[in-house]
Each structure stands twice: as structure tokens, then as C-alpha cells.
């Protein structure tokens, strides 16, 4: 999947990374190795980024700022077997203790409150110039001594703080390392019609599968599989009545992985196939 990977490290930790990877995947988890935050600039390709409560779309030239958390990178198409393409991206990683030392920062929130998990970042000319210079260092690692690497990391943080309109770099850093908070029900409702597996949905709630099922049953008084299936079937029945879309497209839109499963589940619940149901309306 990864075709090319270049990294720059500081004190044994990867702080900058340039990656080229193929896109013939449906969904892959975004792993955070430590409690770091991440800046990413997409230089080629496109993808969707799923947080516990939102799905953001990124295209070539877009950038994002993401706190440590459980996320997924997904294909754009609803096609369960996407064609292979290429993604190219440059990333910068910010570690709490490292950044605290750089700016002598107290990592407690002061005035700048910005409760986010992942958000798009506007690429201003100065920020683009910084990205280009980091890319050059990744291509020429012999030039990248510790002083230059830390200078670029500080520069990137300072420019991001200006982009986010923080009162100071200290306030921005404090916000960057304050975990986003979620409501369990909010996560479920925002992902009902995705084709996430139970394990993937549990991951978004920061729970083991067993804990997730226990929390779910306590909240909804029903098993996750049954509750989610009924909600997806109810939505599909509504779409069959109001949208002239092909049945297969409606199935994928409602979170079903294949048309055979959708037809079988629909007929069992409503007593008619989706096509027959549509014709009877």
C-alpha cells in the first residue's frame, strides 16, 4: 500500500513525513503512535476522513489539523471495490512534551477555546512556503540537522496558530492537546448509515467491542446489530419512495455492503423486495 516513505526525526521521534501510497482500499484506521497532534497537507489525490462524529472530504491542495484520536481514512466512492490510485501527503507531528519545551508552554487551556478533533486548514502563502521548505528537507535529509528540523517545526506551529486566529502560540498549543469530547449517542447517530463494522464503530467510541456492546444495549435497550439494521432499512424504505436512484445506490447509501444482503434483509423486514416495495408506493 505504501509506495514511498520519507521521514525526519528529532530525538528519535518522527516529526515530518512524506508518504506516497496506493488508494485501492475501502477504509483504513489512522493510527496515532503517541499522544501527538498531526498536520497533513495533501499534495495529490483525495480521501474522506471519518472522525467519531463527522466525515470530512480532502482533495489535492487541502490540509488538515488533527488531534490524537480514533479516525478512519476512506475512499471517496461508494463503490465497495474502488480502482487503485495514488495519494501523496506531507505530515508534521506535534508531541506534547516536545512542543512544551520549545515554547516553555503550560498545556492548560487559557483564553483560546477551540474544541475540535479534525478540521480543515486554510493554506496561506506563508504556510505553503513552509510546507515546500519541509518537503525539500525530506527530499534532502543530509541538510536536516536537529536545529533546522526544530526550527521548521516551530515555524509550522506558529503559522498554524495565526491561521487558527489564536491569541498566542501558548493558547494554540493548549487547545491542540486538549482532547475532543464526544457523547456516545452522538457518535452512534452520526454513523448509523455508514458501512462500519461493529469493531470499527467500537473504535470510534474509544471502546473495546465488548464494552461497546454493553454501552449500546444499556442506552438503546437493543443489540447494536438489530438496532442499526432496522434504522438502515427504515431509511432505505424512505429513499425508495422519494428518490429515483438505483436500488444498489440506495443500499450503499444506507450502509449495506452488498445488494444481496440488502435485498434479503429488506424482504424479511417489509415482506417485499426493494423493487416491489417501490412499485407498490
Secondary structure, DSSP 8 states (H G I E B T S, - for coil): -EEEEEEEEETTEEEEEEEEEE---SEEEE--SSS-EEEEEEEE-EEEEE-SS-EEEEETT-EEEE-SS-EEEE-SSS-SS----EEEEEEEEE-HHHHHHHHT---S--S-----SEEE----HHHHHHHHHHHHHHH-GGG--HHHHHHHHHHHHHHHHHHTT-SSHHHHHHHHTS-----HHHHHHHTTTS---HHHHHHHTT--HHHHHHHHHHHHSS-HHHHHHHHHHHHHHHHHHH----HHHHHHHTT-S-HHHHHHHHHHHHSS-HHHHHHH-
